Amino acid sequence: MSRLRQYKKLGLLPLAAVIFLTVSGGPYGLEPLLYYGGKNGAFLFLLITPLLWDTPAILTVMELNSMMPVNGGYYVWVKKALGQRLGFYEGWWSWLYSFTDLAIYPVLFVTYISFFFPQAILFKIPVCLCFIWGSALLNILGINPVGKISLLLGALVLIPFLLLSGITVYHLQAATITPPSLDGISFSMGGMALYTVMWNFIGWDNVTTYAAEVERPVHTYIKGIIIAFMITVSVYAFAVFAAQHTGVTATALRDQGFPVLGLLTAGHWLGVLLAIGGMASSLGIFSAVLLSVSRIPKVMADDNLMPAGLNKLHGKYGTPYISIIVCAAAVSLMVSWDLAGLVIIDIIIYGAGLILEFISLVIFRIKEPGMERPFKIPLGVKGLCCMLLLPVAIYVIAFISVLQSESTLRPVIFAVVALGSAEVSWQVVTRKAKH
């Protein structure tokens, strides 16, 4: 019996909660969408982008994970399909993008705790560090504590939005409903709207990096992903609908977050619940994403592509605690970036890795047509390629759009340098191995 089996594995509901928090964590972070996409255009971006960006990614992840439900997930898939070099690229890029992604949530936590303690913003760094290292400790305790906490945090995120949506619909007047439109939205602003929605739907592949720690991983993942996707789309739609019909300005929503909707809709009590939900969302997403990303350097270290200490497991909890500590330390250095810049960096690096996964799926279809696939996308190779071109097109359009504004060039340059660092790191690793 392997050492991993000594520890209790994750079931369906905790997995669905972890997936929901990894990918979404509720609409928190979606607040700038009305500012970038316009009050009448926000819903179009919200509905169209997931169909073109998320659906192909989800189907790709479900097929690849059904073929290889192993710890390391996307890193292992790309390595087996495209070789160790591109597998290293995949793991390296995912590690870097996750640092950027994780840095967002301590900052959001400070924003929402400031609803109760306005002076908290003056102590942003200490609060962020307590947040980061508290979550790291939870992850060291194991996947099941993360799963149980995720169920609780998921409920704290969803309940306030259910109340907000119900109250909004109750007071809604038919005359206030306006048809969706993109009139007046510039290309660069539309690009930021795309990035906002894309960022709020990323991470489906991240949830596969601990597949060996999940009960009956193939079937459990398929059900868990479907549950999480349905909840994510529904709660996003309700939140944007409420924002469109409460009279809040796009600037106020961007700057003050969803609690301002609660104040306008039902008073202080709902603002409090939405602020608590924002704190729960930030904590839940951070813990879930850290759970995912900490497994990648561990698996890469097993392949001698990262320092050996990163694959060391905790003697009591069986978790890659050195990797978790290293990830937490890296994130601690990145909490000073602004939200818009972090989102751009996130999507550029994440999208590059996702494209390698798309290519891997096609390669497996061509070279390993008989390989067991409990879940298989009902398309041939040509149909598969056409489907995968949709998210690639969205990625390219979003990238070109942010090049139109000088204010977004800095994060774009940072992201491009980060992508290039994969080859530099590969050269360092391979030369070290030769000596």
Order of alpha helices (4+ residues) and beta strands (2+ residues): alpha-alpha-alpha-alpha-alpha-alpha-alpha-alpha-alpha-alpha-alpha-alpha-alpha-alpha-alpha-alpha-alpha-alpha
